[in-house]
Amino acid sequence: MFIGTLCHGKTVKGYLEKGLLEVHSMYARHEELVEEMKRRGYNHCSDVDEKWQSVKKLGFVDKKKSLEDLLKRCSRCERRYKVYSSS
């Protein structure tokens, strides 16, 4: 999603400012997801140009903020998190 956003000239500034995106990690993350999809038997058809492998270091993921954002967006994830984090 983020690579497509950047290729269309749109900004990811908000994600960078909130600590939710590492631009330099997008290609590696895409490749991890491709392998997981294949392992689960899904078809994959979104080729990402290898130029994204060598993007300069930009942004960082603040794990605490990322978790907070996920839990705000998804009540199911929030319930599961509460169950598993209290065990």
Backbone as JSON Lines, residues from 0, in Angstrom:
{"i":0,"aa":"M","n":[0.81,-1.19,0.0],"ca":[0.0,0.0,0.0],"c":[0.86,1.26,0.0]}
{"i":1,"aa":"F","n":[1.88,1.29,0.86],"ca":[2.7,2.5,0.96],"c":[3.52,2.73,-0.3]}
{"i":2,"aa":"I","n":[4.03,1.67,-0.9],"ca":[4.8,1.83,-2.12],"c":[3.9,2.41,-3.22]}
{"i":3,"aa":"G","n":[2.7,1.9,-3.34],"ca":[1.76,2.43,-4.32],"c":[1.43,3.89,-4.04]}
{"i":4,"aa":"T","n":[1.26,4.22,-2.79],"ca":[0.98,5.61,-2.4],"c":[2.12,6.52,-2.84]}
{"i":5,"aa":"L","n":[3.34,6.12,-2.56],"ca":[4.5,6.94,-2.92],"c":[4.67,7.02,-4.44]}
{"i":6,"aa":"C","n":[4.43,5.92,-5.14],"ca":[4.55,5.92,-6.6],"c":[3.54,6.85,-7.25]}
{"i":7,"aa":"H","n":[2.42,7.07,-6.59],"ca":[1.4,7.98,-7.12],"c":[1.61,9.42,-6.63]}
{"i":8,"aa":"G","n":[2.76,9.67,-6.0],"ca":[3.1,11.03,-5.59],"c":[2.35,11.53,-4.37]}
{"i":9,"aa":"K","n":[1.78,10.64,-3.63],"ca":[1.05,11.03,-2.43],"c":[1.97,10.96,-1.22]}
{"i":10,"aa":"T","n":[1.61,11.64,-0.17],"ca":[2.46,11.72,1.0],"c":[2.14,10.64,2.04]}
{"i":11,"aa":"V","n":[3.15,10.25,2.77],"ca":[3.0,9.35,3.91],"c":[3.49,10.07,5.17]}
{"i":12,"aa":"K","n":[3.51,11.38,5.09],"ca":[4.04,12.22,6.17],"c":[3.42,11.89,7.53]}
{"i":13,"aa":"G","n":[2.12,11.74,7.57],"ca":[1.44,11.44,8.84],"c":[1.92,10.14,9.45]}
{"i":14,"aa":"Y","n":[2.11,9.12,8.62],"ca":[2.6,7.83,9.12],"c":[4.03,7.96,9.65]}
{"i":15,"aa":"L","n":[4.84,8.75,8.96],"ca":[6.22,8.97,9.4],"c":[6.24,9.72,10.72]}
{"i":16,"aa":"E","n":[5.45,10.78,10.8],"ca":[5.42,11.6,12.02],"c":[4.91,10.82,13.23]}
{"i":17,"aa":"K","n":[4.01,9.88,13.0],"ca":[3.44,9.1,14.1],"c":[4.27,7.87,14.45]}
{"i":18,"aa":"G","n":[5.39,7.67,13.75],"ca":[6.24,6.5,14.04],"c":[5.62,5.2,13.59]}
{"i":19,"aa":"L","n":[4.87,5.22,12.48],"ca":[4.18,4.02,12.01],"c":[4.76,3.45,10.73]}
{"i":20,"aa":"L","n":[5.85,4.03,10.2],"ca":[6.37,3.57,8.92],"c":[7.89,3.75,8.82]}
{"i":21,"aa":"E","n":[8.54,2.74,8.3],"ca":[9.95,2.8,7.93],"c":[10.0,2.59,6.43]}
{"i":22,"aa":"V","n":[10.24,3.65,5.68],"ca":[10.25,3.56,4.22],"c":[11.31,2.56,3.76]}
{"i":23,"aa":"H","n":[12.45,2.57,4.43],"ca":[13.56,1.69,4.03],"c":[13.27,0.21,4.29]}
{"i":24,"aa":"S","n":[12.23,-0.12,5.02],"ca":[11.9,-1.51,5.32],"c":[10.75,-2.05,4.47]}
{"i":25,"aa":"M","n":[10.17,-1.21,3.62],"ca":[8.97,-1.62,2.88],"c":[9.22,-2.8,1.94]}
{"i":26,"aa":"Y","n":[10.33,-2.8,1.21],"ca":[10.59,-3.89,0.26],"c":[10.74,-5.21,1.0]}
{"i":27,"aa":"A","n":[11.53,-5.21,2.06],"ca":[11.74,-6.45,2.81],"c":[10.42,-6.96,3.4]}
{"i":28,"aa":"R","n":[9.6,-6.04,3.89],"ca":[8.31,-6.44,4.46],"c":[7.4,-7.01,3.37]}
{"i":29,"aa":"H","n":[7.43,-6.42,2.19],"ca":[6.64,-6.95,1.08],"c":[7.06,-8.38,0.77]}
{"i":30,"aa":"E","n":[8.35,-8.61,0.7],"ca":[8.84,-9.95,0.38],"c":[8.46,-10.95,1.46]}
{"i":31,"aa":"E","n":[8.47,-10.54,2.73],"ca":[8.03,-11.42,3.81],"c":[6.56,-11.79,3.64]}
{"i":32,"aa":"L","n":[5.75,-10.8,3.29],"ca":[4.32,-11.06,3.09],"c":[4.07,-11.96,1.89]}
{"i":33,"aa":"V","n":[4.85,-11.8,0.83],"ca":[4.72,-12.67,-0.34],"c":[4.98,-14.12,0.05]}
{"i":34,"aa":"E","n":[6.03,-14.35,0.8],"ca":[6.35,-15.72,1.24],"c":[5.25,-16.3,2.11]}
{"i":35,"aa":"E","n":[4.7,-15.48,3.01],"ca":[3.61,-15.95,3.87],"c":[2.37,-16.28,3.03]}
{"i":36,"aa":"M","n":[2.06,-15.45,2.05],"ca":[0.91,-15.71,1.18],"c":[1.1,-17.03,0.43]}
{"i":37,"aa":"K","n":[2.29,-17.25,-0.11],"ca":[2.56,-18.48,-0.85],"c":[2.44,-19.69,0.07]}
{"i":38,"aa":"R","n":[2.97,-19.54,1.3],"ca":[2.91,-20.64,2.26],"c":[1.46,-21.02,2.56]}
{"i":39,"aa":"R","n":[0.58,-20.03,2.57],"ca":[-0.83,-20.28,2.87],"c":[-1.65,-20.65,1.63]}
{"i":40,"aa":"G","n":[-1.0,-20.7,0.47],"ca":[-1.67,-21.1,-0.75],"c":[-2.37,-19.99,-1.51]}
{"i":41,"aa":"Y","n":[-2.1,-18.74,-1.14],"ca":[-2.7,-17.61,-1.86],"c":[-1.89,-17.31,-3.11]}
{"i":42,"aa":"N","n":[-2.54,-16.71,-4.09],"ca":[-1.85,-16.24,-5.29],"c":[-1.31,-14.85,-5.02]}
{"i":43,"aa":"H","n":[-0.15,-14.58,-5.54],"ca":[0.47,-13.26,-5.38],"c":[0.72,-12.66,-6.75]}
{"i":44,"aa":"C","n":[0.35,-11.39,-6.93],"ca":[0.55,-10.8,-8.24],"c":[1.01,-9.33,-8.17]}
{"i":45,"aa":"S","n":[1.5,-8.88,-7.05],"ca":[1.95,-7.48,-6.96],"c":[3.47,-7.41,-6.94]}
{"i":46,"aa":"D","n":[4.05,-7.25,-8.11],"ca":[5.5,-7.14,-8.18],"c":[5.93,-5.75,-7.71]}
{"i":47,"aa":"V","n":[6.93,-5.72,-6.87],"ca":[7.48,-4.46,-6.38],"c":[8.88,-4.33,-6.95]}
{"i":48,"aa":"D","n":[9.14,-3.21,-7.58],"ca":[10.43,-2.95,-8.2],"c":[11.55,-3.07,-7.16]}
{"i":49,"aa":"E","n":[12.64,-3.72,-7.57],"ca":[13.77,-3.93,-6.65],"c":[14.45,-2.63,-6.23]}
{"i":50,"aa":"K","n":[14.15,-1.52,-6.92],"ca":[14.74,-0.24,-6.52],"c":[14.37,0.11,-5.08]}
{"i":51,"aa":"W","n":[13.26,-0.44,-4.6],"ca":[12.83,-0.15,-3.24],"c":[13.73,-0.83,-2.2]}
{"i":52,"aa":"Q","n":[14.62,-1.74,-2.64],"ca":[15.56,-2.38,-1.73],"c":[16.58,-1.39,-1.2]}
{"i":53,"aa":"S","n":[16.9,-0.38,-1.99],"ca":[18.0,0.51,-1.62],"c":[17.54,1.93,-1.29]}
{"i":54,"aa":"V","n":[16.34,2.06,-0.76],"ca":[15.83,3.37,-0.36],"c":[16.59,3.84,0.88]}
{"i":55,"aa":"K","n":[16.89,5.15,0.91],"ca":[17.62,5.66,2.07],"c":[16.8,5.48,3.34]}
{"i":56,"aa":"K","n":[17.5,5.42,4.47],"ca":[16.83,5.21,5.74],"c":[15.93,6.41,6.02]}
{"i":57,"aa":"L","n":[14.65,6.14,6.22],"ca":[13.68,7.2,6.44],"c":[12.56,6.67,7.32]}
{"i":58,"aa":"G","n":[12.38,7.29,8.45],"ca":[11.33,6.92,9.38],"c":[11.74,5.81,10.32]}
{"i":59,"aa":"F","n":[10.89,5.57,11.28],"ca":[11.1,4.49,12.25],"c":[9.73,4.05,12.74]}
{"i":60,"aa":"V","n":[9.65,2.84,13.21],"ca":[8.39,2.36,13.77],"c":[8.5,2.41,15.29]}
{"i":61,"aa":"D","n":[7.63,3.18,15.88],"ca":[7.51,3.24,17.33],"c":[6.51,2.14,17.7]}
{"i":62,"aa":"K","n":[7.0,1.05,18.24],"ca":[6.15,-0.12,18.48],"c":[4.99,0.19,19.42]}
{"i":63,"aa":"K","n":[5.22,1.03,20.4],"ca":[4.15,1.38,21.33],"c":[3.05,2.15,20.61]}
{"i":64,"aa":"K","n":[3.42,3.14,19.81],"ca":[2.43,3.92,19.06],"c":[1.71,3.05,18.03]}
{"i":65,"aa":"S","n":[2.44,2.15,17.4],"ca":[1.84,1.26,16.41],"c":[0.78,0.37,17.06]}
{"i":66,"aa":"L","n":[1.11,-0.18,18.22],"ca":[0.16,-1.02,18.95],"c":[-1.07,-0.21,19.36]}
{"i":67,"aa":"E","n":[-0.85,0.99,19.87],"ca":[-1.97,1.85,20.27],"c":[-2.87,2.14,19.08]}
{"i":68,"aa":"D","n":[-2.28,2.42,17.92],"ca":[-3.05,2.7,16.71],"c":[-3.87,1.49,16.3]}
{"i":69,"aa":"L","n":[-3.27,0.31,16.32],"ca":[-3.99,-0.92,15.97],"c":[-5.16,-1.15,16.92]}
{"i":70,"aa":"L","n":[-4.93,-1.01,18.21],"ca":[-5.98,-1.28,19.18],"c":[-7.13,-0.29,19.08]}
{"i":71,"aa":"K","n":[-6.84,0.94,18.65],"ca":[-7.9,1.93,18.44],"c":[-8.73,1.6,17.2]}
{"i":72,"aa":"R","n":[-8.1,1.03,16.2],"ca":[-8.77,0.77,14.92],"c":[-9.56,-0.53,14.92]}
{"i":73,"aa":"C","n":[-9.19,-1.47,15.77],"ca":[-9.79,-2.81,15.67],"c":[-10.18,-3.32,17.06]}
{"i":74,"aa":"S","n":[-11.47,-3.33,17.33],"ca":[-11.95,-3.79,18.65],"c":[-11.64,-5.27,18.87]}
{"i":75,"aa":"R","n":[-11.67,-6.04,17.8],"ca":[-11.34,-7.48,17.92],"c":[-9.88,-7.66,18.35]}
{"i":76,"aa":"C","n":[-9.0,-6.89,17.73],"ca":[-7.58,-6.96,18.1],"c":[-7.38,-6.51,19.55]}
{"i":77,"aa":"E","n":[-8.12,-5.48,19.94],"ca":[-8.01,-4.98,21.31],"c":[-8.43,-6.05,22.31]}
{"i":78,"aa":"R","n":[-9.55,-6.73,22.04],"ca":[-10.01,-7.81,22.93],"c":[-8.97,-8.93,23.01]}
{"i":79,"aa":"R","n":[-8.45,-9.34,21.86],"ca":[-7.45,-10.42,21.83],"c":[-6.18,-10.0,22.56]}
{"i":80,"aa":"Y","n":[-5.79,-8.76,22.38],"ca":[-4.58,-8.26,23.04],"c":[-4.75,-8.31,24.56]}
{"i":81,"aa":"K","n":[-5.91,-7.87,25.04],"ca":[-6.16,-7.88,26.49],"c":[-6.13,-9.29,27.05]}
{"i":82,"aa":"V","n":[-6.69,-10.24,26.32],"ca":[-6.7,-11.64,26.77],"c":[-5.27,-12.19,26.83]}
{"i":83,"aa":"Y","n":[-4.51,-12.01,25.76],"ca":[-3.17,-12.61,25.69],"c":[-2.12,-11.85,26.48]}
{"i":84,"aa":"S","n":[-2.3,-10.56,26.7],"ca":[-1.28,-9.8,27.45],"c":[-1.45,-9.99,28.95]}
{"i":85,"aa":"S","n":[-2.62,-10.45,29.39],"ca":[-2.84,-10.65,30.82],"c":[-2.45,-12.06,31.26]}
{"i":86,"aa":"S","n":[-2.12,-12.95,30.3],"ca":[-1.76,-14.32,30.66],"c":[-0.31,-14.45,31.01]}
